Amino acid sequence: GIEFEGNGGDVDASAIYCFAKTPASLPLPADDPLRPGTIYYPQGSGCALERCTFSNFWYAIGDASSILSFNIRDCMFRSCRSAVLNISDSRVMDSTFTGNKYAGLNLATGAVHVTGCMFEFNRTGTNLDEAANGIVIYNSANEIQIDGCRFDRNAGQDVYIYNGSKRPRDNTIIGCHFMRAGWGIDA
């Protein structure tokens, strides 16, 4: 597979960055000082990633808006600020999220199926003793399905469901194995 190596996750840079503009209106990656070497992904065009490793990014895959139609299979996300941010209408299968500083997956919208993934050792802080979550489900995330996943030694919650004014709905967690959460409840 392909390996993507970031700058340590301290600067807002992503390996794959989603945009909602037309490609002609975008700066080329070399012209973008915040995202050198970034792969620009057009919103809603569909993308599949298999057997890739992403290390030391702010977000390995992410944008402030929702990324549509992403299929991630058998990938490794490690030592990122947050590995994957805001995917929807997507599938994440048989992938590992380890050593990320805030969360492995941040899900803010709907229709994401996460199956057979491992979330382990996600933690932050100088001594790696501060909370980081396996999966964060934000208040506008609906129709999230998490099944057959393993969660081990995340410093925060394994699955954190955001409690805002609008509540996530129609989400399912089934057949997962929760082991040794750092503190708090597992889900």
Number of C-alpha atoms within 10 A of each C-alpha: 10 11 12 18 16 22 14 14 22 12 14 12 25 30 22 19 20 22 19 14 10 9 12 7 7 13 11 15 14 11 11 12 10 13 19 14 18 20 15 18 18 17 19 16 10 14 15 12 15 16 14 16 19 23 25 26 27 26 29 30 26 24 19 11 15 21 28 22 19 21 18 20 20 17 22 21 27 25 27 30 27 30 30 24 23 23 27 23 19 20 18 23 20 18 23 22 27 25 28 31 26 25 31 35 26 22 24 23 23 25 20 26 19 22 21 18 23 21 27 25 25 35 28 22 11 7 7 14 14 17 19 28 31 34 27 22 23 21 18 16 25 21 17 24 17 21 18 16 21 19 25 20 21 32 26 26 24 31 22 20 17 16 11 10 8 11 14 21 13 11 16 12 14 11 12 16 13 17 14 13 21 22 14 12 11 20 13
